[in-house]
Amino acid sequence: MSAFSQKVALLTGVPEERLERLAGGDLSEVLLLKRPDGRCTVAKGGPAVSVEAAMLRALAGAGIPAPSVEGEHEGVLLIEHISNDGVFSPSAWSDIGRVVRALHQRTGDDYGWPADYRLGTVELYNRQTGDWAFFWAQRLISTASVLDRPWRERVAALADRLPDVLPQKPVASLLHGDLWSGNILVFEGKLAALIDPACCYGHAEADLAMLTLFGEPPKEFWSSYGLLEPGWERRRAVYQLFPALVHLRLFGANYAGLLDRLLSSQQC
């Protein structure tokens, strides 16, 4: 077993043989704890578990299904285990659309988040501001900052144009921040929970762009989510650039083609 599992066993009193490694966990170690009374808890590692705990509480406070936080201790986040059958049926997608719309209807005064956050080794720019195009430009530039010069220059060129591409003052919606199917748990035809948030307040289209980066939700999602703002399809690639940059940094050159395609679509 790992040093993390030893820490979890010591912290919780659950023997290591009752710890089960969960699928996923690309960016942090994730374990399932089977307690003697039959309850199950998920233990996650990471460099900013207190920030993730605050984000999960923010989702729950907005009425969004999310795992409850059971504890946070020195790099270990303990959260409720949520049943997930993995069946993305039309009714499940309809429920997801309804809940994501409700999430985006929870609004803030500024864009960003009170604390920076990390996805693996990628630090997310979250500094709060009242200028959305500026916020998104800084997030793209900071995420691209460690890439080779040609990538940095292309991203910087696009960032200079964002005031003409993005709205300056869209509604500051509460965003999940890493909304893809792997972070959506479904059970018996309904959304069971949104997990692994990277929250900030921003333009709702950023979440939708992430959700459509590697596939397209069916019509049931869009019907339930409701109307999109004019120009959404033109802005989508700009918002997809952020997760594409994160994937290139975390998982390597296999995502270079995706990033090149998105930048080229903006003539950069």
N, C-alpha and C positions, 0 to 999 in steps of 0.2 A: 504494500500500500504506500501511498505518497505521504509527504510531510503534511499536506493539507488534510488528508483523511485522519492522520494522527492527531492533528490539532482539533478537528471536528469531534473526534471520539473523546478527547480529553475535555473539551468544552461542554459536550452534551451528556456525557456518561453513556452513550450508545457504543457498544463494542464495534471495533472495525469490521468484524465479520458480518455485522448488520447494516453496513454501509454499501450502497450499490451505486456504481458510476452510471449517470444518466447519459443518454444519447444527446448529441449536440455539444454544447460547452466548448465551442471553437475558441472563445476568447477568455474563458476562465473555467476552472474545474467546478463541476456540478455533481453533487452526491445526493442520493435519496437515503434518508434515515428512517429505518423501520423501528418504531418505538415499541416497548413491551406491551403497551396498552392498545396497540393496533393503529395508532395514529402515524401518519407519515409526514415528514418535513423535508424540505429541500434546503441543502446547504450550498452556498455559492461563495467562491473566492473572488478577489478582485482588489484593485488599488483604491477604490472609492466606494466602499459598500454603504457608507452613511449617506452619500449622495443618491445612490440607487434606492436606498430605503425611503428617502424623502420623495423621490419621484413616484415610487409605488404608492406612497400615501397620498400624493397629489392626484393620481389616477383614481384611487378609491374615493377620495374626497369629492371628485367630480361625478361620482356615481358610476364609474367604469369598472367592470369586473376585472379584478387584479388580485394576485396573491396577497394575503395579509402578511405583514411583517411580524415575525415572532421574536426576532432579536438581531442585534448587530454587535459583533465583538471582534476587534483586532483582525480585520481582514476576512471575517466570516459573516455572511448574511444568511440568516435563517428565515425562510418564508414558508407559507402554507403550500402544501402539495395540491395541485389541481388536476382532477381527472381529465383526460384528453383522449378521445377516440380517433382523432386525426381525419375524420370524414367531413370534408368541406362540401357539404350538400348545398343545393340551392337555398334551402331554408337557413342554413348556417351562414351563407354569404349575405342573405338578406338581413340577418341579425347583426352581422359584422358591420354592414353599411349603416344601420341605425345607430349602433353604439359609437362608431367613429364620428358620425355627424354630431352626436351628443358630446363627445370629447372636444370637438372643434368649436362647439358653442360655449365652452368654458373659456373665458377670455381674461387677459391681463392688460396692464397699462403699457408695458414696454416689451420689446423683443429680447429674447435671450433667457437666461436662467441665473439665479443667484450664485451659482458655483459652476466652475468648469467641470467637465466630465471626461471620461476616457472610454473609447471602444478599443479594448486591447491596448496596444501601444500608441494609439492615435488620440491625442488630446483634442477635445472639441472646444472651439472658441464659443463662449457663451456670454460674453460681456454685454450687459444690458444697454439698450439704446432705443431711441424713438424713431430711428431711420432704418427701415427694413432692408432696403437695397444695400446700405452700408454694412449692416450686420451680415447679410449673406455673402457679400464680397469678402469680408474679413474671415468668415468661416472657410470659404474656398481657398483663400490665399494661405491661411494658417495650415490647412490640411495638406496643401501642395508644397509646403515650405521645405520639406526634406527630399523632394523628388529631384530628378535631374533637371538641369536648367531649361531645356526645351519645354518640358511640362510646366514649369513654374512660369515661364514667359507667356505661354498660351493662356494659362489660367489668369494671370495678371491682366492680360489684354482684355479678356472677357469681363473681369471685375471692374475695369474702368468704364465699361459700357452698361453695367447693370442699372444705373439710375434711369436709363432709357428703355430698359427691358422689363424691369420688375416694378410693381407698384411701390411707392414710397411708404404708404400708410395703410396696408391691408389690415383687416381685423387681426389682432394679436391672439390667435387661437392657441390653446394648450395642445401641443404636439406630442405624440408618442416618441418620435424621433428616430426610430429604427423599425418602421412598420413593414414587415415582410411576413410571409406565411409561417415561417419558423417561429415567430414571436406571437403567433395567434393560436390559442388553444380552443378547440371546439369539442363539444360533447352533446350527443343526442340532438343534433340539428340546431344547436344554439352556440353562440360565443360563450366559452367558459371563462376565458381570461386573456388579457393582454399582458405579456411578460417582457422582461429585459428592456425596459424603457431607456431612452436617452433624451429625456424631455427638454423642451424649451418652449417659449411662446414665439409664434411666428405665423407665417402664411400657411393656411391649411393645405394648400397645394403641395407643400414639401412632403407631407406624409403620403399624399396620394401618389406623388411621383415615385417615392420609394416603393410603394405597394405595386406599382406597375413596371418596375425596372426589369424584372425577370419573368414577367407574365402578366396577363390581363385578367382581373377579376371578372366574373360573369355579370350578365345584365342585372341579376338580382341584387348584387352589391350596389350598382350605380342607381338603380331605381329606388332603393332604400336610402342611400346616402342623400340623394336629391340633386338639385341643379348645381352645375359648376359655373364658375365665373367666365365671362367671355375672354378668350385668349389663353385659356388653360393649356391647350395642346401646344401652343407656341412657347409657353414658359416651362413646360414639363422637363425638357432636356436640361435646362439651367438648374433645376432642382435635383435632377438625377445625377448631376456632376458630383455632388457631395458624396453620396454613397459609392459612386464609382471610384472616386479618389481614395476613400477609406478601403475599399476592396483591393485596389492596386497596392496600397501600402501594407495591408495585412497579409494578402494572399498571393501577391506577386504578379509577374508579367502576363499571366493568363487574362488579366483584366485591362491590359494596355489597349487592346482593340476597342473595347467598350468605351474607354475614356477618349480615345482618338475620335471615335464616331460622334460622341456627344459634343466634343469641342468643335469638330468640323461642321456640325449642324448649326453652330453659332458663328461660323466663318472665322474660327480662331485656330 
